[in-house]
Structure formats: C-alpha cells, structure tokens
C-alpha cells in the first residue's frame, strides 16, 4: 500500500490531526490553483502543493488553524523559487519524441494567460498570482512573500506593463466590430 505525502512526512506511527486533514480537504484546490498558475504544469503544481504541505505539516500545532494557510502559501512560494534556482530543470531524456497535439483553438484564453504569466520573472509572477488570482492586498502579498509593500507595488507595476504588451494576450481586431 502506498503512503500519502502527509503520512510520509509524519513520524512512524503518528496519526495526523483532524484539523490538518480538514484544512487540506478544504483548501487543497485553492492551493493547487495557485501552484498551477505559478508553474503552468498540472503535475508540477501537484508536486509543489504536496511538498509545501509535507514541509508545513509539523508546524500545524505551532502556527494554528488561523494562520496556517498563509504559512503554507509562504512555504509553497519559497519552495517554488528554490526549485527554479536549481540547475536541473526536470528534463527527462526519452528514446522517442512524443507526438505533438493538434492545435486546438483556445476559446477562453487560459492557455494564453498561462503562457503570458510564464514569460514573467518569477518574483513578478508570484506577485501577480497573489494579488489578482488570490485577491490578496498589497500588505498580505508582501507578508506572504517576505518582501516590502513597495517591492510588491513595483513588481506588480512592471508585471502589468509586461502583460499589457505580451504577444500571448493580444487579440486580432476583427472587421465585424
């Protein structure tokens, strides 16, 4: 039987607190969504959330339920940055190249948005995700990332300027308008 990430992080024979399990059940989807916006990859987002939860599990009783989500998010964003700083980028050599999927029209712009976010530097991407996708204030964003409010403002301003000129987000004007 395969052990879950939470069980792997626990000492042998320990039982997780119901509060932590409830937190994961209630907020896991939102954490994954933030991780997906940061990474742009489903599996990498799952790995990021699982790693952050495993790192944070032992702090549950110390941090408490009220501040635990902010704690987990901070661990998630710092883990994301540390993954980026590694030399190895997760490339896996294969004998045969996979087939390319057929081009599909992106009606809702999600793929374009992820591509545009992917072009941003990691600090700017983290600020944009927290401010506009997680609806955090500038102060909450600064606290979550461990930076100053002024840095949040400047990173956000630069990121929005880059996104406004991003070729991923430009739409062709039609003659029907």
Rosetta blueprint (number, residue, H / E / L):
1 X L
2 X L
3 X L
4 X L
5 X H
6 X H
7 X H
8 X H
9 X H
10 X L
11 X L
12 X L
13 X L
14 X L
15 X L
16 X L
17 X L
18 X H
19 X H
20 X H
21 X H
22 X H
23 X H
24 X H
25 X H
26 X H
27 X H
28 X H
29 X H
30 X H
31 X H
32 X H
33 X H
34 X H
35 X H
36 X H
37 X H
38 X H
39 X H
40 X L
41 X L
42 X H
43 X H
44 X H
45 X H
46 X H
47 X H
48 X H
49 X H
50 X H
51 X H
52 X H
53 X H
54 X H
55 X H
56 X H
57 X H
58 X H
59 X H
60 X H
61 X H
62 X H
63 X H
64 X L
65 X L
66 X L
67 X L
68 X H
69 X H
70 X H
71 X H
72 X H
73 X H
74 X H
75 X H
76 X H
77 X H
78 X H
79 X H
80 X H
81 X H
82 X H
83 X H
84 X H
85 X H
86 X L
87 X L
88 X L
89 X L
90 X L
91 X L
92 X L
93 X L
94 X L
95 X L
96 X L
97 X L
98 X L
99 X L
100 X L
101 X L
102 X L
103 X L
104 X L
105 X L
106 X L
107 X L
108 X L
109 X L
110 X H
111 X H
112 X H
113 X H
114 X H
115 X H
116 X H
117 X H
118 X H
119 X L
120 X L
121 X L
122 X H
123 X H
124 X H
125 X H
126 X H
127 X H
128 X H
129 X H
130 X H
131 X H
132 X H
133 X H
134 X L
135 X L
136 X L
137 X L
138 X H
139 X H
140 X H
141 X H
142 X H
143 X H
144 X H
145 X H
146 X L
147 X L
148 X L
149 X H
150 X H
151 X H
152 X H
153 X H
154 X H
155 X H
156 X H
157 X H
158 X H
159 X H
160 X H
161 X H
162 X H
163 X H
164 X H
165 X L
166 X L
167 X L
168 X L
169 X L
170 X L
171 X L
172 X L
173 X L
174 X L
175 X L
176 X L
177 X L
